[in-house]
Protein backbone atom coordinates (compact mmCIF):
# COMPACT_ATOMS: atom_id res chain seq x y z
CA UNK A 1 0.00 0.00 0.00
CA UNK A 2 1.26 3.44 -0.96
CA UNK A 3 0.18 6.10 1.52
CA UNK A 4 1.17 9.03 -0.68
CA UNK A 5 -1.62 8.06 -3.09
CA UNK A 6 -5.30 8.13 -2.20
CA UNK A 7 -8.17 6.79 -4.30
CA UNK A 8 -11.64 8.09 -3.55
CA UNK A 9 -14.50 5.65 -3.32
CA UNK A 10 -17.59 6.27 -5.45
CA UNK A 11 -19.45 7.54 -2.38
CA UNK A 12 -16.63 9.98 -1.57
CA UNK A 13 -16.55 11.25 -5.17
CA UNK A 14 -20.30 11.91 -5.15
CA UNK A 15 -20.01 13.71 -1.81
CA UNK A 16 -17.17 15.93 -3.07
CA UNK A 17 -19.07 16.77 -6.27
CA UNK A 18 -22.14 17.74 -4.22
CA UNK A 19 -19.93 19.87 -1.97
CA UNK A 20 -18.48 21.73 -4.93
CA UNK A 21 -21.92 22.24 -6.48
CA UNK A 22 -23.04 23.78 -3.18
CA UNK A 23 -19.98 26.07 -3.08
CA UNK A 24 -20.55 27.16 -6.69
CA UNK A 25 -24.22 27.86 -5.96
CA UNK A 26 -23.29 30.07 -3.00
CA UNK A 27 -20.69 32.03 -4.94
CA UNK A 28 -22.85 32.37 -8.07
CA UNK A 29 -25.83 33.60 -6.05
CA UNK A 30 -24.20 35.91 -3.51
CA UNK A 31 -21.48 37.36 -5.73
CA UNK A 32 -23.06 37.41 -9.19
CA UNK A 33 -26.72 36.34 -9.19
CA UNK A 34 -25.87 34.55 -12.42
CA UNK A 35 -26.11 31.01 -13.75
CA UNK A 36 -23.11 31.77 -15.96
CA UNK A 37 -20.96 32.23 -12.86
CA UNK A 38 -21.99 28.74 -11.72
CA UNK A 39 -21.06 27.28 -15.12
CA UNK A 40 -17.69 29.06 -15.15
CA UNK A 41 -16.84 27.91 -11.61
CA UNK A 42 -17.72 24.22 -12.08
CA UNK A 43 -14.50 23.23 -13.96
CA UNK A 44 -12.49 24.32 -10.93
CA UNK A 45 -13.75 21.14 -9.28
CA UNK A 46 -10.49 19.58 -10.54
CA UNK A 47 -8.51 21.78 -8.13
CA UNK A 48 -11.01 21.02 -5.37
CA UNK A 49 -10.51 17.28 -5.91
CA UNK A 50 -6.71 17.70 -5.70
CA UNK A 51 -7.02 19.64 -2.46
CA UNK A 52 -9.40 17.07 -0.96
CA UNK A 53 -7.00 14.30 -1.98
CA UNK A 54 -4.10 16.02 -0.19
CA UNK A 55 -6.26 16.40 2.91
CA UNK A 56 -7.29 12.73 2.71
CA UNK A 57 -3.64 11.65 2.51
CA UNK A 58 -2.79 13.75 5.57
CA UNK A 59 -5.73 12.32 7.50
CA UNK A 60 -4.82 8.75 6.55
CA UNK A 61 -1.21 9.22 7.65
CA UNK A 62 -2.31 10.76 10.93
CA UNK A 63 -4.67 7.86 11.65
CA UNK A 64 -1.85 5.44 10.79
CA UNK A 65 0.49 7.29 13.16
CA UNK A 66 -1.99 7.02 16.04
CA UNK A 67 -2.68 3.36 15.30
CA UNK A 68 1.05 2.58 15.08
CA UNK A 69 1.49 3.97 18.58
CA UNK A 70 -0.99 1.37 19.83
CA UNK A 71 0.69 -1.32 17.75
CA UNK A 72 4.13 -0.67 19.24
CA UNK A 73 2.69 -0.74 22.76
CA UNK A 74 1.04 -4.10 21.97
CA UNK A 75 4.33 -5.45 20.57
CA UNK A 76 6.13 -4.38 23.75
CA UNK A 77 3.44 -6.06 25.85
CA UNK A 78 3.75 -9.30 23.90
CA UNK A 79 7.52 -9.24 24.40
CA UNK A 80 7.10 -8.68 28.14
CA UNK A 81 4.79 -11.71 28.17
CA UNK A 82 7.74 -13.85 27.04
CA UNK A 83 7.08 -14.12 23.30
CA UNK A 84 9.93 -14.03 20.82
CA UNK A 85 10.25 -10.89 18.71
CA UNK A 86 8.76 -12.53 15.63
CA UNK A 87 5.86 -14.07 17.56
CA UNK A 88 5.23 -10.75 19.28
CA UNK A 89 4.65 -9.14 15.88
CA UNK A 90 2.52 -12.07 14.72
CA UNK A 91 0.24 -11.80 17.75
CA UNK A 92 0.07 -8.03 17.39
CA UNK A 93 -1.82 -8.44 14.11
CA UNK A 94 -4.54 -10.42 15.89
CA UNK A 95 -4.88 -7.73 18.56
CA UNK A 96 -4.98 -4.94 15.98
CA UNK A 97 -7.61 -6.77 13.93
CA UNK A 98 -9.83 -6.97 17.01
CA UNK A 99 -9.15 -3.35 17.94
CA UNK A 100 -9.47 -1.65 14.54
CA UNK A 101 -10.96 -4.31 12.27
CA UNK A 102 -9.01 -6.40 9.78
CA UNK A 103 -9.56 -3.85 6.98
CA UNK A 104 -7.84 -1.01 8.85
CA UNK A 105 -4.50 0.11 7.39
CA UNK A 106 -2.51 -0.78 10.50
CA UNK A 107 -4.08 -4.25 10.69
CA UNK A 108 -3.37 -4.91 7.03
CA UNK A 109 0.25 -3.79 7.46
CA UNK A 110 0.82 -6.13 10.37
CA UNK A 111 -0.90 -8.90 8.45
CA UNK A 112 1.66 -8.33 5.68
CA UNK A 113 4.41 -8.53 8.31
CA UNK A 114 2.88 -11.75 9.64
CA UNK A 115 2.75 -13.28 6.17
CA UNK A 116 6.28 -12.10 5.45
CA UNK A 117 7.56 -13.80 8.59
CA UNK A 118 5.71 -16.98 7.64
CA UNK A 119 7.56 -16.81 4.30
CA UNK A 120 10.91 -16.53 6.15
CA UNK A 121 11.40 -12.86 5.29
CA UNK A 122 13.56 -10.72 7.60
CA UNK A 123 11.56 -8.71 10.12
CA UNK A 124 13.73 -5.59 9.96
CA UNK A 125 13.35 -5.57 6.17
CA UNK A 126 9.57 -5.74 6.49
CA UNK A 127 9.56 -2.87 8.98
CA UNK A 128 11.87 -0.77 6.82
CA UNK A 129 9.60 -1.31 3.83
CA UNK A 130 6.59 -0.27 5.95
CA UNK A 131 8.39 2.89 7.04
CA UNK A 132 9.33 3.86 3.49
CA UNK A 133 5.86 3.27 2.05
CA UNK A 134 4.05 5.07 4.85
CA UNK A 135 6.44 8.05 4.90
CA UNK A 136 5.53 8.45 8.58
CA UNK A 137 8.45 9.61 10.72
CA UNK A 138 7.63 7.52 13.79
CA UNK A 139 7.37 4.32 11.76
CA UNK A 140 10.61 4.98 9.90
CA UNK A 141 12.42 5.83 13.15
CA UNK A 142 11.16 2.66 14.80
CA UNK A 143 12.29 0.55 11.83
CA UNK A 144 15.77 2.13 11.93
CA UNK A 145 16.12 1.64 15.70
CA UNK A 146 14.94 -1.95 15.43
CA UNK A 147 17.37 -2.73 12.59
CA UNK A 148 20.34 -1.24 14.48
CA UNK A 149 19.40 -3.08 17.68
CA UNK A 150 19.03 -6.38 15.81
CA UNK A 151 22.41 -6.02 14.11
CA UNK A 152 24.21 -4.94 17.27
CA UNK A 153 22.70 -7.75 19.33
CA UNK A 154 21.12 -5.38 21.86
CA UNK A 155 18.37 -6.21 24.32
CA UNK A 156 15.42 -6.03 21.93
CA UNK A 157 12.79 -6.33 24.66
CA UNK A 158 14.16 -3.36 26.55
CA UNK A 159 14.86 -1.32 23.42
CA UNK A 160 11.38 -1.89 21.97
CA UNK A 161 9.78 -1.14 25.33
CA UNK A 162 11.71 2.14 25.66
CA UNK A 163 10.98 3.05 22.03
CA UNK A 164 7.28 2.29 22.51
CA UNK A 165 7.17 4.59 25.51
CA UNK A 166 8.99 7.37 23.63
CA UNK A 167 6.71 7.07 20.59
CA UNK A 168 3.64 7.04 22.82
CA UNK A 169 4.69 10.23 24.61
CA UNK A 170 5.65 11.95 21.35
CA UNK A 171 2.36 11.01 19.68
CA UNK A 172 0.34 12.17 22.68
CA UNK A 173 1.98 15.60 22.43
CA UNK A 174 1.16 15.68 18.71
CA UNK A 175 -2.44 14.72 19.46
CA UNK A 176 -2.83 17.55 21.98
CA UNK A 177 -1.34 20.04 19.53
CA UNK A 178 -3.65 18.74 16.81
CA UNK A 179 -6.66 19.33 19.06
CA UNK A 180 -5.59 22.95 19.59
CA UNK A 181 -5.06 23.42 15.85
CA UNK A 182 -8.44 21.81 15.10
CA UNK A 183 -10.12 24.34 17.38
CA UNK A 184 -8.53 27.20 15.44
CA UNK A 185 -9.50 25.58 12.14
CA UNK A 186 -13.10 25.31 13.34
CA UNK A 187 -13.06 29.00 14.28
CA UNK A 188 -11.75 29.79 10.81
CA UNK A 189 -14.60 27.83 9.19
CA UNK A 190 -17.13 29.79 11.24
CA UNK A 191 -15.53 33.07 10.15
CA UNK A 192 -15.67 31.93 6.51
CA UNK A 193 -19.46 31.47 6.50
CA UNK A 194 -20.30 34.63 8.47
CA UNK A 195 -20.05 36.93 5.37
CA UNK A 196 -22.69 34.83 3.60
CA UNK A 197 -25.03 35.11 6.59
CA UNK A 198 -24.51 38.88 6.64
CA UNK A 199 -25.27 39.14 2.91
CA UNK A 200 -28.35 36.94 3.31
CA UNK A 201 -29.59 38.98 6.27
CA UNK A 202 -29.18 42.31 4.46
CA UNK A 203 -30.76 40.86 1.34
CA UNK A 204 -33.82 39.70 3.30
CA UNK A 205 -34.27 42.81 5.41
CA UNK A 206 -33.44 45.32 2.65
CA UNK A 207 -34.57 43.88 -0.71
CA UNK A 208 -32.80 45.48 -3.65
CA UNK A 209 -29.95 46.84 -1.53
CA UNK A 210 -27.31 45.02 -3.61
CA UNK A 211 -29.02 45.30 -7.00
CA UNK A 212 -26.49 47.84 -8.28
CA UNK A 213 -23.72 45.25 -7.85
CA UNK A 214 -25.26 42.69 -10.22
CA UNK A 215 -25.66 42.40 -13.98
CA UNK A 216 -23.38 45.31 -14.87
CA UNK A 217 -19.64 45.54 -15.56
CA UNK A 218 -18.72 47.76 -12.63
CA UNK A 219 -20.70 45.62 -10.20
CA UNK A 220 -19.21 42.41 -11.57
CA UNK A 221 -15.73 43.93 -11.21
CA UNK A 222 -16.36 44.95 -7.60
CA UNK A 223 -17.82 41.57 -6.63
CA UNK A 224 -14.98 39.74 -8.39
CA UNK A 225 -12.47 41.79 -6.40
CA UNK A 226 -14.39 40.93 -3.21
CA UNK A 227 -14.35 37.25 -4.16
CA UNK A 228 -10.59 37.34 -4.82
CA UNK A 229 -10.00 38.98 -1.42
CA UNK A 230 -12.26 36.42 0.26
CA UNK A 231 -10.47 33.45 -1.35
CA UNK A 232 -7.05 34.97 -0.55
CA UNK A 233 -8.04 35.41 3.10
CA UNK A 234 -9.38 31.85 3.16
CA UNK A 235 -6.15 30.40 1.73
CA UNK A 236 -4.04 32.51 4.07
CA UNK A 237 -6.00 31.28 7.08
CA UNK A 238 -5.65 27.68 5.92
CA UNK A 239 -1.90 28.13 5.51
CA UNK A 240 -1.56 29.56 9.02
CA UNK A 241 -3.44 26.64 10.61
CA UNK A 242 -1.89 23.96 8.37
CA UNK A 243 1.00 23.14 10.71
CA UNK A 244 2.80 19.87 10.00
CA UNK A 245 3.16 17.80 13.16
Secondary structure by P-SEA (a helix, b strand, c coil): ccccbbbbcaaaaaaaaaaaaaaaaaaaacccccaaaaaaaccaaaaaaaaaaaaaaaaaaaaaaaaaaaaaaaaaaaaaacccaaaaaaaaaaaaaaacccccaaaaaaaaaaaaaaacccaaaaaaaaaaaaccaaaaaaaaaaaaaaaaccaaaaaaaaaaaaaaaaaaaaaaaaaaaaaaaaaaaaaaaaaaaaaaaaaaacccccccccccaaaaaaaaaaaaaaaaaaaaaaaaacccc
